[in-house]
Amino acid sequence: MNFEKGRLCGLPDFCAIYTIITDICGMYIKTIRKYNKEEKTINNYYRLCESYRDENGFPKQRMVIGLGRLFEIPDVDQKVAFLERINALINNASTLFTIQDSVVEKLAQHYYKEIKIKNKIDRPADITNDYDLVKLKTLQHKDIREIGSEGLCFQAFRQLKISDYLKKNGWSDEQINLATTHIISRAVYPASEYKTVSWIKENSAICELTNYDVEKITKDKLYGITKKLYHEKIGLENDLSKCTNELFKLEDKIILYDLTNTYFEGRMKDSKLAQFGRSKEKRSDAKLIVLAVIVNIEGFLKYSDIFEGNTTDSATLKTVIEKLNEKAGYTSQKPIVIMDAGIATEANIQYLKAENYDYLCVTRSSIKDFKADTTRRPVQIFDNKKQPIELLHVSVENDTYNYLWVKSEAKAKKENGMYELFSKRFEEGLRGIQTSITNKGGTKKIAKVWERIGRLKEKYATVNRYYNITVRDNGSGIATEIKFEKTDQYNTDDKAGVYFLRTSLKDRDEKTLWTIYNAIWEFE
């Protein structure tokens, strides 16, 4: 191939030569002409550029490195050889031209090193035939599986030595692997057995960790292994309780007791436990069971039990504490029991006192007649959201228990907001009854009007006591007008955000008591 003063195949200028070469080699040299004011001359500067296509397939160009004025290789043949040699070094290919020029070789090696140092290429010169370049954004995989959360759970499963416990109790390797698969699946993707099967087969790589054949997974096998695991409940809980205490060097000085419930989709005709009750998930149409749990302050399970769905929260404490006593076998100091107001009935508190348990709970009703030490000021702390909370020890006349007065700014804002909202809705309801009196066909009989007012009061029990309501009639039992006015008995500044903690603990400062009780909110 002969070059004649920058002309190739009839093309008129130098840039055309390298535009043709870029189709072969992938890179080209671009000429930039700059005017020198001092010398009053126009000088050529060169850039090594690359053509590529973007994500949408459109052609674009980018500069790889500046080459300066290339005084070392003034001839066109040298520049062509230099460009071809640069591409050969980048692609680890043999040269197209047979020109042997030490100046071209030295310059090509110099700029190739510069390109590598500046990370302007994504392929090293020592690529072998065993590798090829891949555009990552175009990669496709037909069987993608998740393993992140499953891997963490599997690691915890091994640290807790659950498999060792099951094997010691006569379980086969296949049963252990299936149980491991099901337990981790329920932790990562809590759903029904039917949905769990689909998730395992379509999304998760859990079976690759547990060595259980994914093709054998069925909902019936998951149901079966769940029943078998439930028979190991007591032993597993005991083993896990000891294992977590040893693993993290814990002492069960504080325990938290709480309950929740869950519902069944089916009719559960033959179940003795499934009963209609107050659902925390607002499913009053479905039968429930109540789950009671005791955990330590670090959140590790100590004991759990299942009760009938219509069991009240307060009726479960004695049963659970008795079983915990049998299981734990406390011989020295017993732990502090923390519970919410729904469980802290007077009977339960007396029971804990008889069993020598210290306790900490929210009082079930507001305390009006309390006294505070006038020489002390409330202790101010801040919650996790940096909102202030005031704490103060108070006493109640003819009461030997210790009380902690708590005022939360965040709780006050919430209660005031709820009060204003309920007041607005209560007044809207009263106006609706007034409109019904004046409209044709509306409720006008005074007995029916008072009945509607009674239902409205029942719905907004927290605010109706702050209203005086009068109904006027025509003397014949027909209502003619409703009047209502709000009293000023409600003082948001004094009442909102205030509640009391009751405890048997003595000689504990306000901050310590609050920290102990706050554990139940973190647990929930």
C-alpha positions as CSV (number, residue, x, y, z in Angstrom):
1,M,0.0,0.0,0.0
2,N,1.6,3.3,-1.1
3,F,0.9,6.6,0.5
4,E,1.5,9.8,-1.4
5,K,1.6,13.0,0.6
6,G,-1.4,12.2,2.7
7,R,-3.6,10.9,-0.1
8,L,-5.2,7.4,0.0
9,C,-7.7,6.1,-2.6
10,G,-8.2,9.7,-3.8
11,L,-9.1,11.1,-0.4
12,P,-7.9,14.7,-0.2
13,D,-6.5,15.1,3.4
14,F,-4.8,13.4,6.3
15,C,-7.8,13.0,8.5
16,A,-9.6,10.9,5.8
17,I,-6.8,8.4,6.0
18,Y,-7.3,7.7,9.7
19,T,-11.1,7.7,9.4
20,I,-10.8,4.7,7.0
21,I,-8.3,3.0,9.3
22,T,-10.6,3.3,12.3
23,D,-13.1,1.0,10.6
24,I,-10.3,-1.6,10.6
25,C,-8.6,-1.0,13.9
26,G,-11.2,0.7,16.1
27,M,-9.2,3.9,16.8
28,Y,-8.2,7.0,14.7
29,I,-6.1,10.1,15.0
30,K,-7.9,13.4,15.1
31,T,-6.2,16.6,14.0
32,I,-6.9,19.8,16.0
33,R,-5.7,23.0,14.4
34,K,-4.8,25.8,16.9
35,Y,-3.6,29.4,16.1
36,N,-0.4,30.6,17.9
37,K,-0.7,34.3,18.6
38,E,3.0,34.8,19.3
39,E,4.3,33.0,16.2
40,K,1.2,33.9,14.2
41,T,1.0,30.4,12.8
42,I,-1.5,27.6,12.7
43,N,-0.2,24.3,14.3
44,N,-1.6,20.8,14.2
45,Y,-2.2,18.9,17.5
46,Y,-3.2,15.2,17.4
47,R,-5.5,13.1,19.6
48,L,-6.0,9.4,19.7
49,C,-9.7,8.8,19.6
50,E,-12.0,5.8,19.6
51,S,-15.4,5.2,17.9
52,Y,-18.0,3.2,19.9
53,R,-21.8,2.7,20.1
54,D,-23.8,3.7,23.1
55,E,-26.4,1.6,24.9
56,N,-29.0,2.6,22.3
57,G,-26.7,1.6,19.4
58,F,-25.9,5.2,18.3
59,P,-22.3,5.8,17.1
60,K,-20.2,8.1,19.3
61,Q,-16.6,9.2,19.7
62,R,-14.3,9.8,22.7
63,M,-10.8,10.9,23.2
64,V,-8.4,8.3,24.6
65,I,-5.2,10.3,25.0
66,G,-3.6,13.5,23.7
67,L,-0.5,12.9,21.4
68,G,0.8,16.5,21.2
69,R,2.3,17.6,17.8
70,L,4.0,14.3,17.0
71,F,7.3,15.9,15.9
72,E,9.0,12.5,16.2
73,I,7.0,11.0,13.3
74,P,6.4,13.8,10.7
75,D,5.6,11.5,7.8
76,V,2.2,10.2,7.0
77,D,3.5,6.6,6.7
78,Q,4.9,6.8,10.2
79,K,1.6,8.1,11.6
80,V,-0.3,5.3,10.0
81,A,2.2,2.7,11.3
82,F,2.0,4.3,14.8
83,L,-1.8,4.1,14.8
84,E,-1.8,0.5,13.6
85,R,0.8,-0.4,16.2
86,I,-1.2,1.2,19.1
87,N,-4.3,-0.8,18.1
88,A,-2.2,-4.0,17.9
89,L,-0.8,-3.5,21.4
90,I,-4.3,-2.8,22.8
91,N,-5.8,-5.8,21.1
92,N,-2.7,-8.0,21.5
93,A,-2.8,-8.7,17.7
94,S,-0.1,-8.8,15.1
95,T,0.6,-5.7,13.1
96,L,-1.0,-5.2,9.7
97,F,1.9,-3.3,8.2
98,T,5.5,-4.5,7.8
99,I,7.1,-1.2,8.4
100,Q,10.1,-1.6,10.7
101,D,10.7,1.8,12.4
102,S,12.3,2.0,15.9
103,V,11.0,5.5,16.4
104,V,7.4,4.4,15.7
105,E,7.8,1.4,18.0
106,K,9.2,3.4,20.8
107,L,6.5,6.1,20.5
108,A,3.8,3.4,20.4
109,Q,5.1,1.7,23.5
110,H,5.3,5.0,25.3
111,Y,1.7,6.0,24.6
112,Y,0.4,2.5,25.3
113,K,1.9,2.7,28.8
114,E,0.3,6.1,29.3
115,I,-3.1,4.7,28.2
116,K,-2.8,1.8,30.7
117,I,-1.7,4.1,33.6
118,K,-4.7,6.4,33.0
119,N,-7.1,3.4,32.8
120,K,-8.3,4.5,29.4
121,I,-8.7,0.9,28.2
122,D,-10.6,-2.1,29.7
123,R,-8.4,-4.8,28.2
124,P,-4.8,-5.7,29.1
125,A,-2.2,-6.5,26.5
126,D,-1.7,-10.0,27.9
127,I,-5.2,-11.3,27.1
128,T,-5.0,-14.9,25.8
129,N,-7.2,-16.8,23.4
130,D,-9.0,-18.3,26.5
131,Y,-10.8,-15.0,27.2
132,D,-13.0,-12.6,25.3
133,L,-14.5,-9.2,26.1
134,V,-18.1,-9.2,27.4
135,K,-20.4,-6.2,27.6
136,L,-21.9,-6.7,31.1
137,K,-25.1,-4.8,30.4
138,T,-26.0,-7.2,27.6
139,L,-25.6,-10.4,29.7
140,Q,-28.8,-12.5,30.2
141,H,-29.4,-15.3,32.6
142,K,-32.4,-17.6,32.5
143,D,-32.1,-19.1,36.0
144,I,-31.3,-16.2,38.4
145,R,-31.4,-17.2,42.1
146,E,-31.1,-15.2,45.4
147,I,-28.7,-16.3,48.0
148,G,-27.8,-13.2,50.1
149,S,-30.3,-13.5,53.0
150,E,-30.4,-17.2,52.7
151,G,-26.6,-17.4,53.2
152,L,-26.7,-15.3,56.4
153,C,-29.5,-17.4,57.8
154,F,-27.7,-20.6,56.9
155,Q,-24.6,-19.3,58.7
156,A,-26.6,-18.5,61.9
157,F,-28.3,-21.9,61.6
158,R,-24.9,-23.6,61.8
159,Q,-23.7,-21.4,64.7
160,L,-26.8,-22.3,66.7
161,K,-26.1,-26.0,66.0
162,I,-29.7,-26.8,65.2
163,S,-28.7,-29.6,62.9
164,D,-26.6,-31.2,65.6
165,Y,-29.6,-31.2,68.0
166,L,-31.9,-32.8,65.4
167,K,-29.4,-35.4,64.5
168,K,-28.9,-36.3,68.2
169,N,-32.6,-36.8,68.4
170,G,-32.7,-39.4,65.5
171,W,-33.4,-37.2,62.5
172,S,-32.1,-38.4,59.1
173,D,-29.9,-36.2,56.9
174,E,-32.7,-35.7,54.4
175,Q,-35.1,-34.7,57.2
176,I,-32.6,-32.2,58.6
177,N,-31.9,-30.7,55.2
178,L,-35.6,-30.3,54.5
179,A,-36.2,-28.7,57.9
180,T,-33.2,-26.4,57.4
181,T,-34.6,-25.4,54.0
182,H,-38.1,-24.7,55.4
183,I,-36.9,-22.7,58.5
184,I,-34.6,-20.5,56.5
185,S,-37.3,-20.0,53.8
186,R,-39.8,-18.9,56.4
187,A,-37.3,-16.5,57.9
188,V,-36.4,-14.9,54.5
189,Y,-39.8,-15.2,52.8
190,P,-42.6,-15.6,55.4
191,A,-45.6,-17.0,53.4
192,S,-47.8,-20.1,53.2
193,E,-46.3,-23.5,52.3
194,Y,-47.8,-23.3,48.9
195,K,-46.2,-19.9,48.1
196,T,-42.9,-21.0,49.8
197,V,-42.6,-23.9,47.3
198,S,-43.0,-21.5,44.4
199,W,-40.4,-19.1,45.9
200,I,-37.9,-21.9,46.5
201,K,-38.2,-23.3,43.0
202,E,-38.3,-19.9,41.1
203,N,-36.3,-17.4,43.2
204,S,-34.1,-18.9,45.9
205,A,-30.8,-20.8,45.9
206,I,-31.5,-22.2,49.4
207,C,-31.5,-25.8,48.2
208,E,-27.9,-25.3,47.0
209,L,-26.9,-24.4,50.5
210,T,-28.9,-27.2,52.3
211,N,-28.2,-30.0,49.7
212,Y,-31.9,-30.8,49.4
213,D,-33.1,-31.7,45.9
214,V,-35.2,-28.8,44.8
215,E,-37.4,-31.0,42.6
216,K,-38.5,-32.9,45.7
217,I,-39.9,-29.8,47.4
218,T,-43.7,-29.9,47.8
219,K,-46.2,-28.2,50.1
220,D,-47.1,-31.5,51.6
221,K,-43.5,-32.2,52.6
222,L,-43.2,-28.7,54.1
223,Y,-46.4,-29.3,56.1
224,G,-45.0,-32.7,57.3
225,I,-41.7,-31.4,58.4
226,T,-43.4,-28.5,60.2
227,K,-45.4,-30.9,62.3
228,K,-42.3,-32.9,63.1
229,L,-40.4,-29.8,64.1
230,Y,-43.3,-28.8,66.5
231,H,-42.8,-32.1,68.4
232,E,-39.3,-30.9,69.1
233,K,-40.5,-27.4,70.3
234,I,-39.7,-27.7,74.0
235,G,-36.3,-29.3,73.5
236,L,-35.3,-26.9,70.7
237,E,-36.3,-23.9,72.8
238,N,-34.2,-25.1,75.8
239,D,-31.2,-25.8,73.5
240,L,-31.4,-22.5,71.7
241,S,-31.8,-20.6,75.0
242,K,-28.6,-22.1,76.3
243,C,-26.8,-21.8,73.0
244,T,-27.5,-18.1,72.6
245,N,-26.5,-17.4,76.2
246,E,-23.2,-19.2,75.7
247,L,-22.6,-17.8,72.3
248,F,-23.0,-14.2,73.3
249,K,-22.2,-14.6,77.1
250,L,-25.6,-13.4,78.2
251,E,-27.4,-13.4,81.5
252,D,-31.2,-13.3,81.5
253,K,-31.5,-10.5,84.0
254,I,-34.5,-8.9,82.2
255,I,-37.2,-10.7,80.2
256,L,-40.0,-9.2,78.1
257,Y,-43.4,-10.8,77.8
258,D,-45.8,-9.9,75.0
259,L,-48.5,-11.5,72.8
260,T,-49.8,-11.4,69.3
261,N,-52.3,-13.3,67.3
262,T,-52.7,-14.7,63.8
263,Y,-55.6,-15.8,61.8
264,F,-56.5,-18.8,59.6
265,E,-57.9,-18.5,56.1
266,G,-59.9,-21.7,56.4
267,R,-62.9,-22.6,58.6
268,M,-60.9,-24.6,61.1
269,K,-64.0,-26.6,62.2
270,D,-62.1,-29.3,64.1
271,S,-59.6,-27.0,65.8
272,K,-59.9,-26.5,69.6
273,L,-57.4,-23.6,69.6
274,A,-58.8,-21.6,66.6
275,Q,-61.5,-19.3,67.9
276,F,-63.0,-16.0,67.0
277,G,-61.5,-13.0,68.9
278,R,-60.1,-9.5,68.5
279,S,-57.7,-9.7,65.6
280,K,-54.7,-7.4,65.7
281,E,-54.7,-7.6,61.9
282,K,-58.4,-6.5,61.7
283,R,-59.6,-9.9,60.6
284,S,-62.7,-10.3,62.7
285,D,-64.1,-12.7,60.1
286,A,-61.4,-15.3,60.7
287,K,-60.6,-17.6,63.6
288,L,-57.5,-16.8,65.5
289,I,-54.8,-18.3,67.8
290,V,-52.8,-16.3,70.3
291,L,-49.0,-16.6,70.4
292,A,-47.3,-15.7,73.7
293,V,-43.5,-15.2,73.8
294,I,-40.9,-14.4,76.4
295,V,-37.6,-13.1,75.2
296,N,-34.5,-11.7,76.9
297,I,-33.5,-8.0,76.5
298,E,-31.2,-9.0,73.6
299,G,-34.3,-10.4,71.7
300,F,-33.5,-14.1,72.0
301,L,-36.5,-16.4,72.6
302,K,-36.8,-18.0,76.0
303,Y,-40.2,-19.6,75.8
304,S,-43.3,-19.5,73.6
305,D,-46.8,-20.9,73.9
306,I,-50.1,-21.0,71.9
307,F,-53.5,-20.2,73.4
308,E,-57.0,-20.2,72.1
309,G,-57.9,-17.3,69.9
310,N,-60.4,-15.7,72.3
311,T,-58.0,-15.7,75.2
312,T,-57.4,-12.3,76.8
313,D,-53.9,-11.1,77.1
314,S,-54.0,-10.9,80.9
315,A,-55.2,-14.5,81.3
316,T,-51.9,-15.9,79.9
317,L,-49.3,-14.6,82.2
318,K,-49.6,-17.2,85.0
319,T,-49.5,-20.2,82.7
320,V,-46.4,-18.9,80.9
321,I,-44.5,-17.9,84.0
322,E,-45.2,-21.3,85.6
323,K,-43.8,-23.1,82.5
324,L,-40.8,-20.8,82.4
325,N,-40.1,-21.6,86.1
326,E,-40.1,-25.3,85.3
327,K,-37.9,-24.8,82.2
328,A,-35.3,-22.3,83.6
329,G,-35.1,-23.6,87.1
330,Y,-34.2,-20.3,88.7
331,T,-32.4,-20.9,91.9
332,S,-31.0,-17.4,92.6
333,Q,-32.3,-14.0,91.6
334,K,-35.2,-14.1,89.1
335,P,-35.2,-11.7,86.1
336,I,-37.2,-8.5,85.9
337,V,-40.5,-9.0,83.9
338,I,-41.4,-6.1,81.5
339,M,-45.0,-6.1,80.1
340,D,-47.4,-3.7,78.6
341,A,-50.6,-2.3,80.1
342,G,-52.8,-5.1,78.6
343,I,-51.2,-7.7,80.7
344,A,-50.5,-5.7,83.9
345,T,-53.7,-6.4,85.7
346,E,-53.7,-6.1,89.5
347,A,-54.1,-9.9,89.8
348,N,-51.0,-10.5,87.6
349,I,-49.0,-8.0,89.5
350,Q,-49.9,-9.7,92.8
351,Y,-49.0,-13.1,91.2
352,L,-45.5,-11.8,90.2
353,K,-45.0,-10.4,93.6
354,A,-45.9,-13.8,95.2
355,E,-43.4,-15.5,92.8
356,N,-40.7,-13.0,93.8
357,Y,-40.4,-11.5,90.3
358,D,-39.7,-7.8,90.0
359,Y,-41.7,-6.1,87.3
360,L,-42.0,-2.9,85.2
361,C,-45.1,-1.9,83.3
362,V,-47.4,0.9,82.2
363,T,-50.3,1.7,84.6
364,R,-53.7,0.6,83.1
365,S,-55.4,3.9,84.2
366,S,-54.4,7.5,84.6
367,I,-53.2,8.5,88.1
368,K,-54.7,11.8,89.3
369,D,-53.6,12.1,93.0
370,F,-49.8,11.8,92.9
371,K,-47.1,13.8,94.7
372,A,-43.7,14.7,93.4
373,D,-40.6,15.7,95.5
374,T,-40.6,19.5,95.2
375,T,-36.8,19.6,95.6
376,R,-36.2,17.6,92.5
377,R,-36.7,18.6,88.9
378,P,-37.7,16.2,86.0
379,V,-34.8,14.4,84.3
380,Q,-34.7,15.1,80.6
381,I,-33.6,12.5,78.1
382,F,-34.0,12.0,74.4
383,D,-35.4,9.1,72.4
384,N,-33.9,7.6,69.3
385,K,-35.4,10.4,67.2
386,K,-33.8,13.1,69.4
387,Q,-37.2,14.1,70.9
388,P,-37.3,15.1,74.5
389,I,-38.8,13.0,77.3
390,E,-39.2,14.1,80.9
391,L,-39.0,11.6,83.8
392,L,-39.7,12.1,87.5
393,H,-40.3,9.8,90.5
394,V,-43.7,10.3,92.1
395,S,-45.6,8.7,94.9
396,V,-49.3,7.9,95.4
397,E,-51.1,8.2,98.7
398,N,-51.7,4.8,100.4
399,D,-49.7,3.0,97.7
400,T,-46.4,1.3,98.4
401,Y,-45.4,0.8,94.7
402,N,-43.0,3.1,92.9
403,Y,-44.2,5.2,90.0
404,L,-42.4,7.1,87.3
405,W,-44.1,10.1,85.7
406,V,-43.3,10.3,82.0
407,K,-44.0,13.1,79.6
408,S,-43.2,12.6,75.9
409,E,-43.3,15.5,73.5
410,A,-43.8,13.2,70.6
411,K,-46.7,11.4,72.3
412,A,-48.3,14.8,73.2
413,K,-48.2,15.9,69.5
414,K,-49.8,12.6,68.5
415,E,-52.5,12.7,71.1
416,N,-53.3,16.4,70.4
417,G,-53.6,15.6,66.7
418,M,-55.9,12.7,67.4
419,Y,-58.0,14.8,69.7
420,E,-58.4,17.5,67.1
421,L,-59.2,14.9,64.4
422,F,-61.8,13.0,66.6
423,S,-63.4,16.3,67.7
424,K,-63.8,17.4,64.1
425,R,-65.4,14.1,63.1
426,F,-67.6,14.1,66.2
427,E,-68.9,17.6,65.4
428,E,-69.4,16.6,61.7
429,G,-71.5,13.7,63.0
430,L,-73.7,16.0,65.1
431,R,-74.2,18.4,62.2
432,G,-75.3,15.4,60.1
433,I,-77.9,14.5,62.7
434,Q,-79.1,18.2,62.7
435,T,-79.4,18.1,58.9
436,S,-81.4,14.9,59.1
437,I,-83.9,16.7,61.4
438,T,-84.5,19.5,59.0
439,N,-84.6,17.3,55.8
440,K,-87.7,15.7,54.5
441,G,-87.7,12.0,55.3
442,G,-84.9,12.4,57.9
443,T,-84.8,11.1,61.5
444,K,-87.0,13.4,63.6
445,K,-88.4,11.4,66.5
446,I,-86.5,12.5,69.6
447,A,-85.9,9.0,70.8
448,K,-84.3,8.0,67.5
449,V,-82.2,11.3,67.5
450,W,-80.8,10.5,71.0
451,E,-80.1,6.9,69.8
452,R,-78.1,8.3,66.9
453,I,-76.3,10.7,69.3
454,G,-75.6,7.7,71.6
455,R,-74.0,5.7,68.8
456,L,-71.9,8.7,67.8
457,K,-70.7,9.1,71.5
458,E,-69.8,5.5,71.6
459,K,-67.7,5.8,68.4
460,Y,-65.8,8.9,69.7
461,A,-65.6,8.0,73.4
462,T,-62.4,9.9,74.0
463,V,-63.8,13.3,73.0
464,N,-67.6,13.2,73.6
465,R,-67.2,14.0,77.3
466,Y,-65.9,17.4,76.5
467,Y,-69.2,18.4,74.8
468,N,-72.5,19.6,76.2
469,I,-75.3,18.5,73.8
470,T,-79.0,19.6,74.0
471,V,-81.9,18.5,71.8
472,R,-85.0,20.7,71.5
473,D,-88.4,19.3,70.5
474,N,-91.9,20.7,69.6
475,G,-93.5,19.1,72.6
476,S,-94.9,16.2,70.6
477,G,-91.8,14.0,70.6
478,I,-90.4,15.5,67.3
479,A,-86.9,17.0,67.5
480,T,-86.5,20.5,66.0
481,E,-82.9,21.5,66.8
482,I,-79.6,20.2,68.2
483,K,-77.1,22.5,70.0
484,F,-73.7,21.5,71.2
485,E,-70.8,23.4,72.8
486,K,-67.3,22.3,73.7
487,T,-66.3,22.7,77.4
488,D,-62.7,23.8,78.4
489,Q,-62.1,20.7,80.6
490,Y,-59.5,19.3,78.2
491,N,-56.2,20.9,78.6
492,T,-53.7,19.6,76.1
493,D,-50.7,21.1,77.8
494,D,-51.3,19.3,81.1
495,K,-52.6,15.9,79.9
496,A,-51.3,15.1,76.5
497,G,-48.2,12.9,76.3
498,V,-48.3,12.0,80.1
499,Y,-48.3,8.4,81.4
500,F,-47.0,6.5,84.4
501,L,-44.7,3.5,84.8
502,R,-45.3,1.2,87.8
503,T,-42.5,-0.9,89.2
504,S,-41.4,-3.0,92.2
505,L,-37.8,-1.9,91.6
506,K,-36.4,0.4,94.3
507,D,-33.3,2.7,94.4
508,R,-33.2,2.9,90.6
509,D,-32.9,6.4,89.0
510,E,-35.3,7.6,86.4
511,K,-33.1,7.1,83.4
512,T,-32.3,3.5,84.4
513,L,-36.0,2.6,84.8
514,W,-36.8,4.2,81.4
515,T,-34.0,2.4,79.7
516,I,-35.2,-0.9,81.1
517,Y,-38.8,-0.3,80.0
518,N,-37.8,1.1,76.6
519,A,-36.5,-2.4,75.7
520,I,-40.0,-3.6,75.1
521,W,-40.6,-1.0,72.4
522,E,-37.3,-1.9,70.7
523,F,-38.3,-5.6,70.8
524,E,-41.7,-4.9,69.3
